[in-house]
Amino acid sequence: MALSLTAEQKNISSLFYNEDQYVIPEYQRPYCWNRDTLYQMYSDIMSAYSHQQEDYFIGTIILARSEGEEQNFPQIVDGQQRIVTLWLFLKVMYLLVPDMKKIRKSLEVELWNGNYVSKIKSNVRDSDDPFQMETLWKLEELDKPVKDDCPLISNYNLLKEWLSEYFSRISNEKKQSFIKYFINQVYLLPIELKGKTQSEANDKALTIFETFNNRGQNLEDADIFKAKLYDKASSVGKTEDFLDRWSMIKENCEDARLKIDDLFKIYSHVLRGKQGVTTFEKSLRDFFVKDLESPLLRSNYEEVTDELFRLLMLYRKVITLTDDSTSIGMWLKILSLYSSFNYPRYAVISYLYKYGEDDYFERFLENLVRICYGSSSTIKFVIYSVIRSIFADNIHESHVEDFILLDGHNLKLSSFSGKGMTLLAFYLVVKEPIKGKYSFGKILSYADLKPLMFTKNVSSYSKMLGNMVVLVDKNNSSYPAYDYLYFKVKSINHICVEDIYKEVSSRHSCLYKLVCDFLLGKHAYD
């Protein structure tokens, strides 16, 4: 595929005084620059102007232009934030200095039928941007208030405030000088890709984008994947169906507080498991865009979005199960406190994807706890093997020893700390799930242990398993014996720290042995 690429640095005049209407495609994110990013551009431009009107380079934008009837409607593949912000500058300056009629010509385009349209058109779905762009384009009064209900309007109001203040201090001649500087000496580098169709041009532009790391807020991986899927849907005339599917995925991700990039990460681990891959992970973009086995290359958009939604529902199911007062919920709570929880979660979702919540699921979670907390290896490589076994249909016959070396000598005392180990020890003692809310506390704080600091390793000991407790509802009588020491210490203030330390040490020895036995394969309910 010949890229047919052109790139030439252009000033604002070259970009805005022509017959093009720049189109922000449906798959793009909404405009999202915040106050800090906007002020950075504003202050940089003002600084360059004040230093003998030095040329100022904004950055790169990537355009996709069809060679057909739509050739005067290039799509912005990257650089939306920059080019829209420059348009906002021009809009504010036009309202501040309406006598400079030429500025107006930069804000709009005259069509062949004699009608005028905004220079930039947003087609972004699930956003007020299209309406707000149109509102700003038609605005003719500087003093007419516009409600700050989106970043686009908010940044317009900020630019109006900053430029109004600056223009109030300078003469009309200086105003004209600044506007001319802005139009003629502020530059961008448009990289333009052409294709016989808009879809072909977009595909070429995305290929170029993947190799660039421009200033500003670039497309995330999921935006690239969305664009690829959009093109697949467009090729069969089903863009509306795709955008509806994507909106549903996006809404559910937001509800579950899951980034779409992270959903694709889960998807990648399921695909790697199916392929039996246990080697280093590629970057998410390389995996989905360049890998020959990528579903973005081999599958249609319906299959991919169906899989994404299925995985999203499984992710939400894991969250729901974790909150349950069941043994399954308890194992998931313990796993959720693991330092690299994402990896065991990939394994849990993979299991549910393959087998559902079958009779072996609880045992799988119990063994996964042993694998994570008992492993001395880098956990991600261990999880790769677990996921491969899931999709190879032999996980039910597998043993913990197939994934990690169960050896008491490899269980280091220093690793027996943290909330995950504390909750595991709690469960092994009480042998029933937590009901209701819980928290974690220490029997002796670092300050309490200070008197022993010359004879004990106080810093590390305060974090050890024996010093940590799970705090449950005092009215819950299900756990009367587990944390007796904690409540005893808190209720008797005159006990010598040395005596408390001895009791805590004894507690640590008991819990340490209990957890060791569990990690080495002894069943929790033996």
ABEGO torsion letter per residue (X at the ends): XBAGBBBBBBBAAAAABBABBBBBBAABBBBABBAAAAAAAAAAAAAAAABGGBBBBAEBBBBBBBABAAAABBBBABGAAAAAAAAAAAAAAAAABAABAAAAAAABBBBAAGBBBBABBBABBGBAAAAAAAAAAABABAABBBBBABAAAAAAAAAAAAAAAAAAABBAAAAAAAAAAAAAABBBBBBBBBBABAAAAAAAAAAAAAABBBBEBBBBAAAAAAAAAAAAAAAAGAAAAAAAAAAAAAAAAAAAGBBAAAAAAAAAAAAAAAAGBABBBBBAAAAAAABAABAAAABBAAAAAAAAAAAAAAAAAAAAAAABBBAAAAAAAAAAABABAAAAAAAAAAAAAAAEBBAAAAAAAAAAAAAAAABABBAAAAAAAAAAAAAAGAAAABBAAAABBBBAAABBAAABBEAAAAAAAAAAAAGBBBBEBBBBBBABBAAAAAAAAAABBAAAAAABAAABBBBBBAABAABAAAAAAAAAAAABAABBAAAAAAAAAAAAAAAAAAAAAAAAGBBAAX
